[in-house]
Amino acid sequence: MKFLVIWQIEISLLSREILKSVARMPEYAGPLEKQGKILARYHIPGSHGGAWIYDVASHEELDMLLARSPVYNYSRYQVYPLADMTPPGFAAPQ
């Protein structure tokens, strides 16, 4: 199951502790990328956060991974399930 997760830091909570948490995001994401749990990570210019694409086995796994994020308690999340637009077995025109 693929999900687009858009997260944004709550700027009103900005502190030294939050900045340290943001700095730990690459070490959180690295192993998940190697496992194929995170397919892509993007920065949204002008925003304090990002857009990540997760590929997980269940909603519960996504919840667990988000809860382990260093910025979980300081961010707002928008979660969108993703569905393939091409049906299985259908060859796209070339």
MDTraj code that builds the backbone (N, CA, C; nanometers):
import mdtraj as md
import numpy as np

residues = "MET LYS PHE LEU VAL ILE TRP GLN ILE GLU ILE SER LEU LEU SER ARG GLU ILE LEU LYS SER VAL ALA ARG MET PRO GLU TYR ALA GLY PRO LEU GLU LYS GLN GLY LYS ILE LEU ALA ARG TYR HIS ILE PRO GLY SER HIS GLY GLY ALA TRP ILE TYR ASP VAL ALA SER HIS GLU GLU LEU ASP MET LEU LEU ALA ARG SER PRO VAL TYR ASN TYR SER ARG TYR GLN VAL TYR PRO LEU ALA ASP MET THR PRO PRO GLY PHE ALA ALA PRO GLN".split()
xyz = np.array([
    [0.0848, -0.1168, 0.0000],
    [0.0000, 0.0000, 0.0000],
    [0.0898, 0.1237, 0.0000],
    [0.0614, 0.2131, -0.0929],
    [0.1411, 0.3353, -0.1018],
    [0.0614, 0.4526, -0.0467],
    [0.1340, 0.5389, 0.0224],
    [0.0740, 0.6579, 0.0813],
    [0.1625, 0.7786, 0.0560],
    [0.1001, 0.8892, 0.0230],
    [0.1681, 1.0182, 0.0199],
    [0.1444, 1.0819, 0.1559],
    [0.2530, 1.1146, 0.2246],
    [0.2434, 1.1781, 0.3562],
    [0.3067, 1.3161, 0.3457],
    [0.2272, 1.4171, 0.3694],
    [0.2773, 1.5551, 0.3718],
    [0.2811, 1.5968, 0.5176],
    [0.4005, 1.6311, 0.5640],
    [0.4139, 1.6716, 0.7045],
    [0.4688, 1.8132, 0.7091],
    [0.4242, 1.8851, 0.8093],
    [0.4651, 2.0246, 0.8245],
    [0.4886, 2.0527, 0.9722],
    [0.6061, 2.1088, 1.0006],
    [0.6431, 2.1443, 1.1374],
    [0.5523, 2.2565, 1.1872],
    [0.5083, 2.2439, 1.3106],
    [0.4317, 2.3508, 1.3747],
    [0.5305, 2.4613, 1.4152],
    [0.5371, 2.5666, 1.3377],
    [0.6337, 2.6743, 1.3594],
    [0.6159, 2.7387, 1.4968],
    [0.4948, 2.7428, 1.5473],
    [0.4709, 2.8043, 1.6783],
    [0.5428, 2.7281, 1.7901],
    [0.5814, 2.6029, 1.7648],
    [0.6520, 2.5217, 1.8645],
    [0.8035, 2.5235, 1.8457],
    [0.8521, 2.5981, 1.7470],
    [0.9928, 2.5941, 1.7111],
    [1.0832, 2.6215, 1.8312],
    [1.1776, 2.5305, 1.8510],
    [1.2725, 2.5411, 1.9617],
    [1.4007, 2.4681, 1.9216],
    [1.4998, 2.4739, 2.0064],
    [1.6252, 2.4034, 1.9827],
    [1.6014, 2.2515, 1.9749],
    [1.5109, 2.2015, 2.0598],
    [1.4784, 2.0581, 2.0611],
    [1.4183, 2.0140, 1.9275],
    [1.3318, 2.0959, 1.8724],
    [1.2700, 2.0630, 1.7438],
    [1.3743, 2.0648, 1.6330],
    [1.4632, 2.1613, 1.6353],
    [1.5692, 2.1663, 1.5341],
    [1.6569, 2.0418, 1.5400],
    [1.6849, 1.9915, 1.6604],
    [1.7613, 1.8672, 1.6742],
    [1.6827, 1.7499, 1.6162],
    [1.5520, 1.7494, 1.6375],
    [1.4673, 1.6428, 1.5827],
    [1.4683, 1.6457, 1.4301],
    [1.4597, 1.7638, 1.3719],
    [1.4634, 1.7777, 1.2263],
    [1.5970, 1.7269, 1.1732],
    [1.7039, 1.7555, 1.2431],
    [1.8369, 1.7114, 1.2001],
    [1.8500, 1.5591, 1.2027],
    [1.7664, 1.4904, 1.2810],
    [1.7719, 1.3435, 1.2879],
    [1.6865, 1.2766, 1.1799],
    [1.6130, 1.3522, 1.1024],
    [1.5265, 1.2929, 1.0006],
    [1.6019, 1.2078, 0.8979],
    [1.7197, 1.2499, 0.8482],
    [1.7905, 1.1643, 0.7518],
    [1.8294, 1.0274, 0.8101],
    [1.8682, 1.0216, 0.9364],
    [1.9035, 0.8918, 0.9952],
    [1.7797, 0.8061, 1.0211],
    [1.6637, 0.8680, 1.0379],
    [1.5370, 0.7948, 1.0474],
    [1.4993, 0.7389, 0.9098],
    [1.5129, 0.8215, 0.8068],
    [1.4677, 0.7840, 0.6732],
    [1.5609, 0.6854, 0.6035],
    [1.6902, 0.6961, 0.6250],
    [1.7871, 0.6130, 0.5530],
    [1.7570, 0.4639, 0.5569],
    [1.7455, 0.4039, 0.6758],
    [1.7151, 0.2604, 0.6813],
    [1.5806, 0.2244, 0.6176],
    [1.4821, 0.3129, 0.6296],
    [1.3511, 0.2857, 0.5701],
    [1.3581, 0.2894, 0.4174],
    [1.4421, 0.3762, 0.3627],
    [1.4620, 0.3788, 0.2176],
    [1.5297, 0.2497, 0.1718],
    [1.6284, 0.2039, 0.2455],
    [1.6977, 0.0790, 0.2095],
    [1.6037, -0.0408, 0.2146],
    [1.5072, -0.0391, 0.3064],
    [1.4082, -0.1472, 0.3180],
    [1.2951, -0.1350, 0.2166],
    [1.2905, -0.0248, 0.1429],
    [1.1835, -0.0027, 0.0461],
    [1.0550, 0.0495, 0.1085],
    [1.0605, 0.0924, 0.2342],
    [0.9414, 0.1454, 0.3021],
    [0.9152, 0.2908, 0.2642],
    [1.0216, 0.3644, 0.2329],
    [1.0088, 0.5007, 0.1818],
    [1.0614, 0.4988, 0.0396],
    [0.9745, 0.5339, -0.0555],
    [1.0120, 0.5321, -0.1972],
    [1.0724, 0.6640, -0.2422],
    [1.0284, 0.7736, -0.1822],
    [1.0769, 0.9059, -0.2231],
    [1.0534, 1.0049, -0.1104],
    [1.1430, 1.1046, -0.1044],
    [1.1296, 1.2142, -0.0075],
    [1.1510, 1.3447, -0.0819],
    [1.0622, 1.4390, -0.0567],
    [1.0707, 1.5682, -0.1239],
    [1.0570, 1.6804, -0.0226],
    [1.1298, 1.7881, -0.0472],
    [1.1101, 1.9121, 0.0279],
    [1.0088, 1.9939, -0.0504],
    [0.9215, 2.0619, 0.0201],
    [0.8263, 2.1513, -0.0445],
    [0.8777, 2.2926, -0.0224],
    [0.9319, 2.3564, -0.1272],
    [0.9877, 2.4903, -0.1113],
    [0.8876, 2.5863, -0.0467],
    [0.9390, 2.6645, 0.0480],
    [0.8547, 2.7604, 0.1189],
    [0.7788, 2.6989, 0.2349],
    [0.8021, 2.5710, 0.2613],
    [0.7322, 2.5007, 0.3678],
    [0.8349, 2.4438, 0.4654],
    [0.7952, 2.4239, 0.5871],
    [0.8821, 2.3628, 0.6873],
    [0.8350, 2.2197, 0.7076],
    [0.8737, 2.1333, 0.6151],
    [0.8317, 1.9944, 0.6195],
    [0.8651, 1.9266, 0.4891],
    [0.7850, 1.8296, 0.4517],
    [0.8135, 1.7586, 0.3292],
    [0.6986, 1.6709, 0.2842],
    [0.7205, 1.6067, 0.1693],
    [0.6254, 1.5112, 0.1129],
    [0.7022, 1.3815, 0.0909],
    [0.6570, 1.2764, 0.1562],
    [0.7234, 1.1468, 0.1472],
    [0.6254, 1.0445, 0.0947],
    [0.6751, 0.9494, 0.0157],
    [0.5921, 0.8392, -0.0320],
    [0.6376, 0.7124, 0.0391],
    [0.5457, 0.6547, 0.1138],
    [0.5698, 0.5300, 0.1872],
    [0.5080, 0.4136, 0.1104],
    [0.5716, 0.2971, 0.1188],
    [0.5169, 0.1734, 0.0638],
    [0.5184, 0.0711, 0.1771],
    [0.4029, 0.0460, 0.2360],
    [0.3931, -0.0367, 0.3568],
    [0.2894, -0.1472, 0.3379],
    [0.2903, -0.2427, 0.4296],
    [0.1994, -0.3567, 0.4209],
    [0.0590, -0.3242, 0.4717],
    [0.0472, -0.2230, 0.5593],
    [-0.0835, -0.1959, 0.6200],
    [-0.0896, -0.0527, 0.6737],
    [-0.2114, -0.0106, 0.7062],
    [-0.2300, 0.1203, 0.7706],
    [-0.1579, 0.1229, 0.9053],
    [-0.1633, 0.0103, 0.9752],
    [-0.0996, 0.0021, 1.1068],
    [0.0516, 0.0215, 1.0967],
    [0.1120, -0.0353, 0.9919],
    [0.2563, -0.0167, 0.9743],
    [0.2879, 0.1299, 0.9472],
    [0.2070, 0.1951, 0.8663],
    [0.2287, 0.3375, 0.8403],
    [0.2178, 0.4166, 0.9703],
    [0.1152, 0.3899, 1.0489],
    [0.0990, 0.4581, 1.1775],
    [0.2218, 0.4403, 1.2655],
    [0.2743, 0.3175, 1.2704],
    [0.3919, 0.2885, 1.3527],
    [0.5139, 0.3665, 1.3027],
    [0.5342, 0.3678, 1.1704],
    [0.6493, 0.4386, 1.1156],
    [0.6395, 0.5885, 1.1382],
    [0.5200, 0.6444, 1.1234],
    [0.5035, 0.7873, 1.1487],
    [0.5286, 0.8196, 1.2956],
    [0.4807, 0.7353, 1.3846],
    [0.4990, 0.7583, 1.5286],
    [0.6458, 0.7524, 1.5686],
    [0.7272, 0.6817, 1.4928],
    [0.8713, 0.6725, 1.5224],
    [0.9517, 0.7884, 1.4653],
    [0.8881, 0.8716, 1.3847],
    [0.9567, 0.9861, 1.3250],
    [1.0015, 1.0821, 1.4345],
    [1.1238, 1.1350, 1.4231],
    [1.1718, 1.2299, 1.5247],
    [1.0851, 1.3553, 1.5385],
    [1.0122, 1.3916, 1.4337],
    [0.9316, 1.5139, 1.4390],
    [0.7834, 1.4860, 1.4605],
    [0.7486, 1.3627, 1.4933],
    [0.6078, 1.3224, 1.5042],
    [0.5273, 1.4148, 1.5960],
    [0.5792, 1.4456, 1.7114],
    [0.5049, 1.5266, 1.8090],
    [0.5029, 1.6763, 1.7770],
    [0.5763, 1.7168, 1.6745],
    [0.5877, 1.8589, 1.6423],
    [0.5277, 1.8932, 1.5060],
    [0.4661, 1.7965, 1.4412],
    [0.4211, 1.8157, 1.3034],
    [0.2726, 1.7888, 1.2874],
    [0.2190, 1.8437, 1.1790],
    [0.0848, 1.8094, 1.1323],
    [0.1032, 1.7216, 1.0093],
    [0.0167, 1.6231, 0.9947],
    [0.0286, 1.5275, 0.8846],
    [-0.0982, 1.5254, 0.8012],
    [-0.0784, 1.5162, 0.6708],
    [-0.1868, 1.4867, 0.5768],
    [-0.1475, 1.3559, 0.5099],
    [-0.2338, 1.2557, 0.5169],
    [-0.2027, 1.1238, 0.4629],
    [-0.3028, 1.0913, 0.3530],
    [-0.2485, 1.0566, 0.2354],
    [-0.3313, 1.0240, 0.1208],
    [-0.2945, 0.8854, 0.0689],
    [-0.3901, 0.7910, 0.0649],
    [-0.3606, 0.6624, 0.0018],
    [-0.3451, 0.6835, -0.1485],
    [-0.2551, 0.6090, -0.2083],
    [-0.2308, 0.6203, -0.3520],
    [-0.2772, 0.4929, -0.4219],
    [-0.3325, 0.5069, -0.5408],
    [-0.3762, 0.3930, -0.6216],
    [-0.3161, 0.4066, -0.7610],
    [-0.2707, 0.2942, -0.8153],
    [-0.2172, 0.2947, -0.9512],
    [-0.3268, 0.3333, -1.0491],
    [-0.2912, 0.4115, -1.1485],
    [-0.3897, 0.4537, -1.2480],
    [-0.4003, 0.3538, -1.3625],
    [-0.2991, 0.2700, -1.3794],
    [-0.2998, 0.1704, -1.4855],
    [-0.3439, 0.0371, -1.4274],
    [-0.4519, -0.0225, -1.4795],
    [-0.4974, -0.1514, -1.4272],
    [-0.3912, -0.2596, -1.4491],
    [-0.3845, -0.3589, -1.3609],
    [-0.2889, -0.4685, -1.3795],
    [-0.3116, -0.5359, -1.5160],
    [-0.2032, -0.5679, -1.5835],
    [-0.2109, -0.6361, -1.7120],
    [-0.2388, -0.5452, -1.8298],
    [-0.2566, -0.4178, -1.8040],
    [-0.2848, -0.3222, -1.9117],
    [-0.1540, -0.2575, -1.9544],
    [-0.1222, -0.2663, -2.0806],
    [0.0010, -0.2056, -2.1321],
    [-0.0287, -0.0625, -2.1747],
    [0.0483, 0.0297, -2.1209],
    [0.0317, 0.1706, -2.1573],
    [0.0773, 0.1922, -2.3020],
    [0.0105, 0.2800, -2.3764],
    [0.0518, 0.3081, -2.5149],
    [0.1920, 0.3676, -2.5193],
    [0.2616, 0.3342, -2.6264],
    [0.3991, 0.3843, -2.6384],
    [0.4123, 0.4863, -2.7461],
])
top = md.Topology()
chain = top.add_chain()
for i, resn in enumerate(residues, 1):
    res = top.add_residue(resn, chain, resSeq=i)
    for name in ("N", "CA", "C"):
        top.add_atom(name, md.element.get_by_symbol(name[0]), res)
traj = md.Trajectory(xyz[None], top)
